[in-house]
Amino acid sequence: MQRRLQLSTTAGELRQALVADQQGQVIVASDPTLIGRSITELASWPAVAGLDVLLRDCRPQALGAACLDRQFSRLVGPLPWIGGERLVRFAPTSLVLDAADGAARRGTLIFEVDLQRQLRQAASLALRAFLAGLLPLFVTCAVLVLVVRRRVLPELLNLAQTDSLSGVLNRRAFLETAAYRLERAGSLGQPVVVAVIDVDHFKTINDRFGHAVGDAVIQAMAALLESGVRRTDLVGRLGGDEFALLIEGAEAQARELLERLRHQVAAAPIRLPDGRQVAITLSIGMAASGRVAGEGLDAVLAAADTSLYRAKGLGRNRVISC
């Protein structure tokens, strides 16, 4: 009993479908104009794109028909090894077909399916999976950057600039900042005073009371200096018991501030945990930027250091300017 083959597929997916007999003649097609054509002829037609690619790999036959005796499929597109845009398939059918001349023939079903919709869906799914996997990593990195920027970096910067014992600027930070401030004040024509401060007989304090008491003196000095100057002034520890100040203002104003600090220290002995008191005094040398021969912080600091040694030579506990 002969049965007629019904060709059907989802709308938009099927590009071409046809059935050819074993002689390579089209006897059933989704496009009626293809009936009666040979497979070899149709291989070069743009309307049946991709058929020529498959036919090149098939064994030659006398009438030019190819791949009509076995099941065969191929992905066709720019990347055929990992996925193409179209699927062209040869499938021998066991159905008996009614040909145009009335003769019953067995044939091969050849059809081409558009895979672009499936490819788009697969690509979209892969992209979503990829982004879903990266999202936690991006969030973690963003949080780490935020924490480092807002908390870790300020702490590291503070550690790099702060003297660990006194809590004021360390030597390097003070010199770098003071050099910049001095240069800026010079370009603006503003007066600046640099002062170098020593605790009198600090070695004797260490030898008599111990280094723990010496450390307490350094900490008390730093706290007193920071509380006694303005927010725009700089306080730094150059090393040991030596401190430095940069005061923005005229020489007379700076001297008044330094004298007040000196009297305050002399009038308030440091009380130790065991109840004992340690009386300290300060020797201070100062230099105004406008009165120093030479340029830059090194010249002003050297002049203030010279004034400090003069203060010590004159009996200590005093402020001397160059």
Contacts in CASP RR format, 6 or more apart in sequence:
PFRMAT RR
TARGET T0000
AUTHOR 0000-0000-0000
METHOD contacts of the structure
MODEL  1
MQRRLQLSTTAGELRQALVADQQGQVIVASDPTLIGRSITELASWPAVAG
LDVLLRDCRPQALGAACLDRQFSRLVGPLPWIGGERLVRFAPTSLVLDAA
DGAARRGTLIFEVDLQRQLRQAASLALRAFLAGLLPLFVTCAVLVLVVRR
RVLPELLNLAQTDSLSGVLNRRAFLETAAYRLERAGSLGQPVVVAVIDVD
HFKTINDRFGHAVGDAVIQAMAALLESGVRRTDLVGRLGGDEFALLIEGA
EAQARELLERLRHQVAAAPIRLPDGRQVAITLSIGMAASGRVAGEGLDAV
LAAADTSLYRAKGLGRNRVISC
1 96 0 8 1.000
2 96 0 8 1.000
2 97 0 8 1.000
2 98 0 8 1.000
2 104 0 8 1.000
3 95 0 8 1.000
3 96 0 8 1.000
4 97 0 8 1.000
4 98 0 8 1.000
5 19 0 8 1.000
5 28 0 8 1.000
5 93 0 8 1.000
5 95 0 8 1.000
5 97 0 8 1.000
5 109 0 8 1.000
7 17 0 8 1.000
7 19 0 8 1.000
7 28 0 8 1.000
7 30 0 8 1.000
7 109 0 8 1.000
7 111 0 8 1.000
9 17 0 8 1.000
9 111 0 8 1.000
9 113 0 8 1.000
12 114 0 8 1.000
13 113 0 8 1.000
13 114 0 8 1.000
13 117 0 8 1.000
14 30 0 8 1.000
14 111 0 8 1.000
14 112 0 8 1.000
14 113 0 8 1.000
14 114 0 8 1.000
15 49 0 8 1.000
15 86 0 8 1.000
15 112 0 8 1.000
15 113 0 8 1.000
15 114 0 8 1.000
16 29 0 8 1.000
16 30 0 8 1.000
16 31 0 8 1.000
16 34 0 8 1.000
16 47 0 8 1.000
16 48 0 8 1.000
16 110 0 8 1.000
16 111 0 8 1.000
16 112 0 8 1.000
17 29 0 8 1.000
17 30 0 8 1.000
17 109 0 8 1.000
17 110 0 8 1.000
17 111 0 8 1.000
17 112 0 8 1.000
18 26 0 8 1.000
18 28 0 8 1.000
18 29 0 8 1.000
18 30 0 8 1.000
18 31 0 8 1.000
18 34 0 8 1.000
18 42 0 8 1.000
18 109 0 8 1.000
18 110 0 8 1.000
18 111 0 8 1.000
19 26 0 8 1.000
19 27 0 8 1.000
19 28 0 8 1.000
19 29 0 8 1.000
19 93 0 8 1.000
19 97 0 8 1.000
19 107 0 8 1.000
19 108 0 8 1.000
19 109 0 8 1.000
19 110 0 8 1.000
20 26 0 8 1.000
20 27 0 8 1.000
20 39 0 8 1.000
20 65 0 8 1.000
20 68 0 8 1.000
20 107 0 8 1.000
20 108 0 8 1.000
20 110 0 8 1.000
21 27 0 8 1.000
21 68 0 8 1.000
21 97 0 8 1.000
21 99 0 8 1.000
21 105 0 8 1.000
21 106 0 8 1.000
21 107 0 8 1.000
21 108 0 8 1.000
22 65 0 8 1.000
22 68 0 8 1.000
22 69 0 8 1.000
22 105 0 8 1.000
22 106 0 8 1.000
22 107 0 8 1.000
22 108 0 8 1.000
23 63 0 8 1.000
23 65 0 8 1.000
24 38 0 8 1.000
24 39 0 8 1.000
24 40 0 8 1.000
24 63 0 8 1.000
24 64 0 8 1.000
24 65 0 8 1.000
24 68 0 8 1.000
25 36 0 8 1.000
25 37 0 8 1.000
25 38 0 8 1.000
25 39 0 8 1.000
26 34 0 8 1.000
26 35 0 8 1.000
26 36 0 8 1.000
26 37 0 8 1.000
26 38 0 8 1.000
26 39 0 8 1.000
26 42 0 8 1.000
27 35 0 8 1.000
27 36 0 8 1.000
27 97 0 8 1.000
27 99 0 8 1.000
27 100 0 8 1.000
27 105 0 8 1.000
27 107 0 8 1.000
28 35 0 8 1.000
28 97 0 8 1.000
29 35 0 8 1.000
31 47 0 8 1.000
34 42 0 8 1.000
34 48 0 8 1.000
35 100 0 8 1.000
36 100 0 8 1.000
38 63 0 8 1.000
38 64 0 8 1.000
38 65 0 8 1.000
39 51 0 8 1.000
39 55 0 8 1.000
39 64 0 8 1.000
39 65 0 8 1.000
39 66 0 8 1.000
39 68 0 8 1.000
39 110 0 8 1.000
40 55 0 8 1.000
40 63 0 8 1.000
40 64 0 8 1.000
40 65 0 8 1.000
40 66 0 8 1.000
42 48 0 8 1.000
42 51 0 8 1.000
43 51 0 8 1.000
43 52 0 8 1.000
43 55 0 8 1.000
44 52 0 8 1.000
45 51 0 8 1.000
48 112 0 8 1.000
49 76 0 8 1.000
49 86 0 8 1.000
49 112 0 8 1.000
50 76 0 8 1.000
50 86 0 8 1.000
50 88 0 8 1.000
50 112 0 8 1.000
51 88 0 8 1.000
51 110 0 8 1.000
51 112 0 8 1.000
53 74 0 8 1.000
53 76 0 8 1.000
53 88 0 8 1.000
54 67 0 8 1.000
54 72 0 8 1.000
54 74 0 8 1.000
54 76 0 8 1.000
54 88 0 8 1.000
54 90 0 8 1.000
55 66 0 8 1.000
55 67 0 8 1.000
57 74 0 8 1.000
58 66 0 8 1.000
58 67 0 8 1.000
58 72 0 8 1.000
59 66 0 8 1.000
60 66 0 8 1.000
61 68 0 8 1.000
67 90 0 8 1.000
67 108 0 8 1.000
68 90 0 8 1.000
68 92 0 8 1.000
68 107 0 8 1.000
68 108 0 8 1.000
69 92 0 8 1.000
69 108 0 8 1.000
70 90 0 8 1.000
70 92 0 8 1.000
71 89 0 8 1.000
71 90 0 8 1.000
71 91 0 8 1.000
71 92 0 8 1.000
72 89 0 8 1.000
72 90 0 8 1.000
73 87 0 8 1.000
73 88 0 8 1.000
73 89 0 8 1.000
73 90 0 8 1.000
74 80 0 8 1.000
74 87 0 8 1.000
74 88 0 8 1.000
74 89 0 8 1.000
75 83 0 8 1.000
75 84 0 8 1.000
75 86 0 8 1.000
75 87 0 8 1.000
75 115 0 8 1.000
76 84 0 8 1.000
76 85 0 8 1.000
76 86 0 8 1.000
76 87 0 8 1.000
76 88 0 8 1.000
77 83 0 8 1.000
77 84 0 8 1.000
77 85 0 8 1.000
77 86 0 8 1.000
78 84 0 8 1.000
78 85 0 8 1.000
83 115 0 8 1.000
83 119 0 8 1.000
84 115 0 8 1.000
84 119 0 8 1.000
85 114 0 8 1.000
85 115 0 8 1.000
85 116 0 8 1.000
85 119 0 8 1.000
86 112 0 8 1.000
86 113 0 8 1.000
86 114 0 8 1.000
86 115 0 8 1.000
87 112 0 8 1.000
87 113 0 8 1.000
87 115 0 8 1.000
88 110 0 8 1.000
88 111 0 8 1.000
88 112 0 8 1.000
89 109 0 8 1.000
89 110 0 8 1.000
89 111 0 8 1.000
89 112 0 8 1.000
89 113 0 8 1.000
90 108 0 8 1.000
90 109 0 8 1.000
90 110 0 8 1.000
91 108 0 8 1.000
91 109 0 8 1.000
91 110 0 8 1.000
91 111 0 8 1.000
92 106 0 8 1.000
92 107 0 8 1.000
92 108 0 8 1.000
92 109 0 8 1.000
93 106 0 8 1.000
93 107 0 8 1.000
93 108 0 8 1.000
93 109 0 8 1.000
94 106 0 8 1.000
95 106 0 8 1.000
96 104 0 8 1.000
96 105 0 8 1.000
96 106 0 8 1.000
97 104 0 8 1.000
97 105 0 8 1.000
97 106 0 8 1.000
97 107 0 8 1.000
98 104 0 8 1.000
99 105 0 8 1.000
160 173 0 8 1.000
161 169 0 8 1.000
161 170 0 8 1.000
161 172 0 8 1.000
161 173 0 8 1.000
162 168 0 8 1.000
162 169 0 8 1.000
162 170 0 8 1.000
162 173 0 8 1.000
163 169 0 8 1.000
163 170 0 8 1.000
163 171 0 8 1.000
163 222 0 8 1.000
163 236 0 8 1.000
163 237 0 8 1.000
165 215 0 8 1.000
165 218 0 8 1.000
165 219 0 8 1.000
165 237 0 8 1.000
166 218 0 8 1.000
166 219 0 8 1.000
166 221 0 8 1.000
166 222 0 8 1.000
166 236 0 8 1.000
166 237 0 8 1.000
166 243 0 8 1.000
167 219 0 8 1.000
167 222 0 8 1.000
167 237 0 8 1.000
168 174 0 8 1.000
168 222 0 8 1.000
168 225 0 8 1.000
168 226 0 8 1.000
168 235 0 8 1.000
168 236 0 8 1.000
168 237 0 8 1.000
168 243 0 8 1.000
169 177 0 8 1.000
169 234 0 8 1.000
169 235 0 8 1.000
169 236 0 8 1.000
169 237 0 8 1.000
170 236 0 8 1.000
170 237 0 8 1.000
171 236 0 8 1.000
171 237 0 8 1.000
171 238 0 8 1.000
171 239 0 8 1.000
173 236 0 8 1.000
174 234 0 8 1.000
174 235 0 8 1.000
174 236 0 8 1.000
174 237 0 8 1.000
174 238 0 8 1.000
174 244 0 8 1.000
174 246 0 8 1.000
175 297 0 8 1.000
177 234 0 8 1.000
177 246 0 8 1.000
178 194 0 8 1.000
178 234 0 8 1.000
178 244 0 8 1.000
178 246 0 8 1.000
178 297 0 8 1.000
179 296 0 8 1.000
179 297 0 8 1.000
181 192 0 8 1.000
181 234 0 8 1.000
181 246 0 8 1.000
181 248 0 8 1.000
182 192 0 8 1.000
182 194 0 8 1.000
182 246 0 8 1.000
182 289 0 8 1.000
182 296 0 8 1.000
182 297 0 8 1.000
182 300 0 8 1.000
183 296 0 8 1.000
185 191 0 8 1.000
185 192 0 8 1.000
185 248 0 8 1.000
185 289 0 8 1.000
186 192 0 8 1.000
186 289 0 8 1.000
190 248 0 8 1.000
190 249 0 8 1.000
191 248 0 8 1.000
191 249 0 8 1.000
191 250 0 8 1.000
191 251 0 8 1.000
191 288 0 8 1.000
191 289 0 8 1.000
191 290 0 8 1.000
192 246 0 8 1.000
192 247 0 8 1.000
192 248 0 8 1.000
192 249 0 8 1.000
192 288 0 8 1.000
192 289 0 8 1.000
192 300 0 8 1.000
193 245 0 8 1.000
193 246 0 8 1.000
193 247 0 8 1.000
193 249 0 8 1.000
193 250 0 8 1.000
193 251 0 8 1.000
193 254 0 8 1.000
193 286 0 8 1.000
193 287 0 8 1.000
193 288 0 8 1.000
193 289 0 8 1.000
194 244 0 8 1.000
194 245 0 8 1.000
194 246 0 8 1.000
194 247 0 8 1.000
194 286 0 8 1.000
194 287 0 8 1.000
194 289 0 8 1.000
194 297 0 8 1.000
194 300 0 8 1.000
194 301 0 8 1.000
194 304 0 8 1.000
195 244 0 8 1.000
195 245 0 8 1.000
195 247 0 8 1.000
195 254 0 8 1.000
195 258 0 8 1.000
195 284 0 8 1.000
195 285 0 8 1.000
195 286 0 8 1.000
195 287 0 8 1.000
195 304 0 8 1.000
196 238 0 8 1.000
196 242 0 8 1.000
196 243 0 8 1.000
196 244 0 8 1.000
196 284 0 8 1.000
196 285 0 8 1.000
196 286 0 8 1.000
196 301 0 8 1.000
196 304 0 8 1.000
196 305 0 8 1.000
196 307 0 8 1.000
196 308 0 8 1.000
197 221 0 8 1.000
197 225 0 8 1.000
197 242 0 8 1.000
197 243 0 8 1.000
197 244 0 8 1.000
197 245 0 8 1.000
197 282 0 8 1.000
197 283 0 8 1.000
197 284 0 8 1.000
197 285 0 8 1.000
197 308 0 8 1.000
198 241 0 8 1.000
198 242 0 8 1.000
198 243 0 8 1.000
198 282 0 8 1.000
198 283 0 8 1.000
198 284 0 8 1.000
198 308 0 8 1.000
198 312 0 8 1.000
199 205 0 8 1.000
199 217 0 8 1.000
199 218 0 8 1.000
199 221 0 8 1.000
199 241 0 8 1.000
199 280 0 8 1.000
199 281 0 8 1.000
199 282 0 8 1.000
200 280 0 8 1.000
200 281 0 8 1.000
200 282 0 8 1.000
200 283 0 8 1.000
200 312 0 8 1.000
200 316 0 8 1.000
200 317 0 8 1.000
201 316 0 8 1.000
202 214 0 8 1.000
202 217 0 8 1.000
202 240 0 8 1.000
202 241 0 8 1.000
205 213 0 8 1.000
205 214 0 8 1.000
205 217 0 8 1.000
205 278 0 8 1.000
205 280 0 8 1.000
206 213 0 8 1.000
206 214 0 8 1.000
209 272 0 8 1.000
209 276 0 8 1.000
209 278 0 8 1.000
213 272 0 8 1.000
213 278 0 8 1.000
216 270 0 8 1.000
216 272 0 8 1.000
217 241 0 8 1.000
217 270 0 8 1.000
217 278 0 8 1.000
217 280 0 8 1.000
218 237 0 8 1.000
218 240 0 8 1.000
218 241 0 8 1.000
220 270 0 8 1.000
221 241 0 8 1.000
221 243 0 8 1.000
221 265 0 8 1.000
221 280 0 8 1.000
222 235 0 8 1.000
222 237 0 8 1.000
222 243 0 8 1.000
224 261 0 8 1.000
224 264 0 8 1.000
224 265 0 8 1.000
225 235 0 8 1.000
225 243 0 8 1.000
225 245 0 8 1.000
225 261 0 8 1.000
226 235 0 8 1.000
228 257 0 8 1.000
228 260 0 8 1.000
228 261 0 8 1.000
228 264 0 8 1.000
229 235 0 8 1.000
229 245 0 8 1.000
229 247 0 8 1.000
229 257 0 8 1.000
230 247 0 8 1.000
230 248 0 8 1.000
232 248 0 8 1.000
233 245 0 8 1.000
233 246 0 8 1.000
233 247 0 8 1.000
233 248 0 8 1.000
234 244 0 8 1.000
234 245 0 8 1.000
234 246 0 8 1.000
235 243 0 8 1.000
235 244 0 8 1.000
235 245 0 8 1.000
236 243 0 8 1.000
236 244 0 8 1.000
236 245 0 8 1.000
237 243 0 8 1.000
237 244 0 8 1.000
238 244 0 8 1.000
244 301 0 8 1.000
244 304 0 8 1.000
245 258 0 8 1.000
247 253 0 8 1.000
247 254 0 8 1.000
247 257 0 8 1.000
247 258 0 8 1.000
250 288 0 8 1.000
251 286 0 8 1.000
251 288 0 8 1.000
251 291 0 8 1.000
251 321 0 8 1.000
254 286 0 8 1.000
254 288 0 8 1.000
255 286 0 8 1.000
255 319 0 8 1.000
255 321 0 8 1.000
258 284 0 8 1.000
258 286 0 8 1.000
258 319 0 8 1.000
259 319 0 8 1.000
261 282 0 8 1.000
261 284 0 8 1.000
262 281 0 8 1.000
262 282 0 8 1.000
262 284 0 8 1.000
262 317 0 8 1.000
262 318 0 8 1.000
262 319 0 8 1.000
265 280 0 8 1.000
265 281 0 8 1.000
265 282 0 8 1.000
266 279 0 8 1.000
266 280 0 8 1.000
266 281 0 8 1.000
266 282 0 8 1.000
266 317 0 8 1.000
269 277 0 8 1.000
269 278 0 8 1.000
269 279 0 8 1.000
269 280 0 8 1.000
270 277 0 8 1.000
270 278 0 8 1.000
270 279 0 8 1.000
270 280 0 8 1.000
271 277 0 8 1.000
272 278 0 8 1.000
281 316 0 8 1.000
281 317 0 8 1.000
282 317 0 8 1.000
283 308 0 8 1.000
283 311 0 8 1.000
283 312 0 8 1.000
283 316 0 8 1.000
283 317 0 8 1.000
283 318 0 8 1.000
284 308 0 8 1.000
284 311 0 8 1.000
284 318 0 8 1.000
284 319 0 8 1.000
284 320 0 8 1.000
285 304 0 8 1.000
285 305 0 8 1.000
285 307 0 8 1.000
285 308 0 8 1.000
285 310 0 8 1.000
285 311 0 8 1.000
285 319 0 8 1.000
285 320 0 8 1.000
285 321 0 8 1.000
285 322 0 8 1.000
286 304 0 8 1.000
286 307 0 8 1.000
286 319 0 8 1.000
286 320 0 8 1.000
286 321 0 8 1.000
286 322 0 8 1.000
287 300 0 8 1.000
287 301 0 8 1.000
287 303 0 8 1.000
287 304 0 8 1.000
287 307 0 8 1.000
287 321 0 8 1.000
287 322 0 8 1.000
288 321 0 8 1.000
288 322 0 8 1.000
289 300 0 8 1.000
291 303 0 8 1.000
291 322 0 8 1.000
292 299 0 8 1.000
292 300 0 8 1.000
292 303 0 8 1.000
292 322 0 8 1.000
293 299 0 8 1.000
303 322 0 8 1.000
304 322 0 8 1.000
306 322 0 8 1.000
307 320 0 8 1.000
307 321 0 8 1.000
307 322 0 8 1.000
308 320 0 8 1.000
310 320 0 8 1.000
311 318 0 8 1.000
311 319 0 8 1.000
311 320 0 8 1.000
314 320 0 8 1.000
END
